[in-house]
Each structure stands twice: as structure tokens, then as C-alpha cells.
Amino acid sequence: METRRQRYSEATKQALVEVAERLFTAHGYSATSLDAIAAGADVTKGALYHHFSGKQAIFEAAFERVQSRATTGIADAAAGHPDPWDKAQAGMRAFLEAVQEPGYRQVVVSDGPSVLGHERYREQEERSTYALVDEIVRSVLTAEGRDLDDAMLDTFTRIFFGAMSAAGGSVAVSDDPAAAALRVEAAIGVILAGLQRLLDEGAGALAPGATSRT
């Protein structure tokens, strides 16, 4: 049974991450101090170090919080559509909305790669959204009884995951994120329409070495 002290400790940790996210979003990583985070959560710096080893550790917790919120929003949007194509479109729109949020733009896109390092950044990104992309891609490609092998399904997931990551980054750093999101949605819509045409021709059209009919 969780004790009162444990509940207080967890509440303190949560408060620190919430304050850290807010400050990192507003000021960026380099301009945010541990003193400011501790003061914002109304705890001592020693209490902060009880939960986190340092600034990078609490940044990573804030990063995970932003990513988790985005992933939940995408999953909820996609879940409301039984048709796999509608599901893919809804998930894409929710993703493009998430990357326009100030926290995502600053914490994930602007500071994430440099603070976490490329390898750790990719690990975090894949942990939060890769499984969701894989689920959506597989639901589209295997709809109506289509039979594609796992290797091909994995390949499509990797391609779409990479494309969405790059597209999300371009939207997040754009001077006009809303306009950039519309362009990305239009471009991916064309890609999905082409994929749908290939699928209508039969799963064999997606087999390695196959060419589509003209």
C-alpha cells in the first residue's frame, strides 16, 4: 500500500516535471536553471536532486511528458475511425496539430536532439510513436484481407515513420506552422491516394520488384 510519504514524493516529482516543461517551453533548455525549476515547484534544490540527477535528467522527463501527450492525442483521434484510411488521416491531422504546440516545438524539436543526442533522441521518438505508426500502417495495408509479409509491412512503417518525423520537424520550425501543416497534409494525401490505388490493384503490386499497371 502506498504511504503518505510516497504520495508526497510522487506529487513533488510531478510538480517538478510540470514546472520544468513550462520553463523549458518558455525559455529553452540553456536559459532555464535548476534553481528556477525548484523555485517554481516550491521545493528546495536538494529535493529536486532527490528525484533527478541534474538538468538533463529533468529535461528528459519533460520531453517524455510532451511526447506522451502528443501520442495519446494521436491514438485517441485515430481510434475514433474504424475505416483504416480515415484512421490514418485522423492520426496524421492529430500529429500535425501536436507538432504546432509550443511545448513540442521547443522541447522536442528545438532542444531535444542537442540535449539528448541523436541516438537517445531517436530512441525516445520511437518509443513514443513508432508502435502507433506501425499499428496504423498495418491496418491500412492489411485491410480487406490483403496479405503482405512482415518484412514489407516493417519497411512501410519505417518509411512512413521517417516521413512523418521529418514532416513534423518542418512544421514545428516553420514561421507559419499552420500553413506548413496544410502543405504536409496535402502532400501526404497525394501519397496515400497513390498507395490506395496500388492496393486496389492487388497486394502483389507492392511485392518487391513489382511494377504497377499504367
Secondary structure, DSSP 4 states (H G I P E B T S, - for coil): ---HHHHHHHHHHHHHHHHHHHHHHHH-STT--HHHHHHHTT--HHHHHHH-SSHHHHHHHHHHHHHHHHHHHHHHHHHT--SHHHHHHHHHHHHHHHTTSHHIIIIIIIIHHHHH-HHHHHHHHIIIIIHHHHHHHHHHHTGGG----HHHHHHHHHHHHHHHHHHHHHHHT-SSHHHHHHHHHHHHHHHHHHHHHHHHH-GGGGSTT-----
